[in-house]
Amino acid sequence: MGKGPALFLCEHASNAIPARYDGLGLSEAARQSHAAWDPGALALAERMAEALDAPLVAGAVSRLVYDLNRPPEVPSAMPEKTETVDVPGNRALDEAARAQRARDIYDPFCAAVTGAVVTRKTLGTPFALVTVHSFTPTWFGIQREVEIGILHDEDSRLADYMLEEATRLPGRRIARNDPYGPEDGVTHSLKLHGMGNDLPNVMIEVRNDLLADETGIETIAGELLTLLRPALAGLGLTETNNA
């Protein structure tokens, strides 16, 4: 368990589909696409967590089986379609099937996050929750110009500090609550695991073409740490507390 000033989550780390779901009826291309996971997000989260000596909790199955950043009651937790990708294995799921998936996938993930929060709190030093995601450069054929999104819900403290530091990266297109925001339902983890545990929190979205190789991942990790380290310090969450 890392002792640093953050706990990292990567909900969409994997595109794995357990055998019992029979591939959800997806083509191999769909299983490898951004619809099934967040390419590059796990490697990015791992590098940032390592740099900050922070724990990381990552999802182990495709978000098309269950989107760990959604509560069980919303349709998008087990989507029948995302952008142009149909998900045959999610069509007409009854209440029992949806509840079983939540028990099998969502509940254990939430338990792991809760365990990490409890363990980290025993150290007695404050910390923040940071969730790491990637997004596709185009959505329904529309090019996205933003490169890094700093997302928040009602608690914007950490996001505000990070955005103040954005002048350190003058060539990078960084925006608040873009390409998604609370109105899109993407702040579930922030609310449940961050605000629910009185932790400062932020969601980081990176355009996935910037994470296409190790060099890109290392570059973006360094840039994000340039924003995150002083932001954490601004909230009194310092790495020196964990020596």
N, C-alpha and C positions, 0 to 999 in steps of 0.2 A: 504493500500500500504506500503510494507516494505521499510525501509530507508537504508538497508545494501548495501554493495559494489558490488552486483550482481543482475542480473535478470535471473531467471531460466526458461527454457522451457522444456516441456516433451511432444514431439509430438505424441509419440506412447503409451500414458498412458492408453488407453481403448481398449477393444475388442468389444465394443457395435456396433451393426449393426441396424440402424433405420429400422422400420417395412416396410417402402416403398421399401426397397431393397430386401425384401423376403429372408433374410439370405444369399444372394449371391449364393445360391445353395450349401452352405458348410455343411459338417458334423459337428456335435457338437464337435468332437475331433479337427477338424481344427479350429473352432471358438475359442477354448480354447488354442490353440497352440501358439508358438512364432511367427508363420506366421501372426497371426492376431493382435499382439500387442507386447509390451516389458514387460514381467512379472517382477514385482518388481521395475520397473523404477519409477513409480509415487511415491510409498512410499519412495524410496530413495531420490527423488527430494524434496519431502515434508520435510523430516528431515533435509536436507542440507539447504533448504530455511529458515526453522524455525531457525536453528542455526545461520544463518547469517542475520536474520531479512530482508529477501529478498523476493520480489514478485515472483510468479510462475504462468506461463500460461501453461495449459495442454490441450492436445487434448481430445475430447469427443467421438470420433468414431474410429472404427477399421481402421488400415492402409490399409486393403484390400478394404475398401470403398473408402478411399482417403488417401494417404501417405502424411502427412503434411510436410515432409522433402523433398518433390519433387515439382518442378514447374509443372503446368498443362500440358505443352506441351510434357512431356516425358512419354513413355508408363508405366514406373514403378510407376507413380502416381496412377494408377488404374490397377494393374497388372493382367494379365490373368493367371499367374502361378508364384509361389514363391517357390523355392527349389522343393519339391515333391508335393506341394499342388496346385491343379487346382482350379481356381476361376470362376465357370460357369457364375456367374452374371456379370462378367467383359468382357466376350467374345464379340467381335465385337461391342463394344460401338461406336456409331457414334459421330461425332463432337459435335452435339447438346447435347447429353447425357453427354459427358465428360465436356463440358462447364457448364452444369447445376450442376454437382457435385462440380466443382471448385467454383461456386457461392455459393453453399449451405454449403460447408465445409471449403475449403481452404481460401476463401476470408474473412469469419468471423474470422477465427483463425489469419490470418495476421493482420486484423484490431485490434484484441485484443492485439496482440504483440505490434503493433504500438502505441496503446493507453497506454500500460504499459511503453513503452520507453519514450513517451512524458511526462507522469505523473512523472516518475522517474527523468527525466531531470529537471523538475521544482524545484527539491530539491537543485539543484546547486552543487551536489557532484558527482564525476566521479564513474562509475560502469562498470562492464563487463557483457557479455552475456555468460551463461553456459547452454548447452543443455545436458540432461541426458537420456541415452538409456541403454538397456540390450541386450545381444546377446546369442544365443544358444551355448552350449558346443560343439556340433557337427554340421557340415554343409556338406551336401552330403556325410555323413558317415565319414568325416574326423574330428578327435579330434582337438580341438583348445586348445593350451597350454596357450596362453595369458589369463590373468584374468581381467586386467583392460587396456583398450585402451584409450590413450590421443590423440584425433584427432584434426587436424587443416587444414585450407586451406592456403592461402598465408600469412595470419596474424598468425604467430606462437608464438607471445610474451607470451601469458598466458600459452600455452602448454609447451613452453621451460622452463618457471619457474617451472611448476608443475613437469616436468620430472627431473629437477635438484633436486627437493625435494624427488624424489623417493627413495633415499638412506635411508630415514626415515622408509621405509617399506621393509626391506631386504628380507623378506620371500614371498613377493608378486610379481607375474610376471606381470610387467607393460611395455607397449610398445607404441611407437609412431605410429600413423596411422595404427593400427592393432586392430581388424581383418579387418577393412575397412579403406579406405583413400579417398582422393579427386577424384581419378580415378574411384571410385565406385559410384560417384554421391551423397554421403552422407553429403556433406557440404553445401547443399542448404540453410539451416536456418542460418548457420554461415555467409554465404556471404550476404544473403538478410537482415537479422535482425541485424547481428553483424557488419560486414564490411560496410554494407549499411548505418549504423548509427554511424560509426566511433567508435565502441565499441570494446575493446579487447574481444576475444571470444575463446571458447574451447568447444569441444564435448567430453563427457565422456561416454565410453562404458564399461559396467560391465557384466561379464559372469553370466548368470541368475541363475546358480546353487548356486551362492554365495548369492543370494537374495531370497532363498526359504522360509525363515521364518523371524520372527521379529528380532531374534538374529542376523542373517546374515545381515539383512538390517541395523541394528544399528551399527554393526561392520564395514561394508563397508562405511557407512556414516561418521563414525569417521575417518577412514583411508583417505578417500577422502578429508575431511576437513583438515587433517594434511598436505596434498599437496596443497590444494586450498588457505587456509588462508595466508601462507607466499607468495604464488605466487601473490595473489591480492595485498598484501602489497608491493611486489617488484615492482609493477606497480603504486604504490602510491594510491591504492584503499584500504583504511583502514577502519575497523569497527569503530574506535574511531571517525571518521569524522561524524558518524551518531548518536552519543549519544544525 
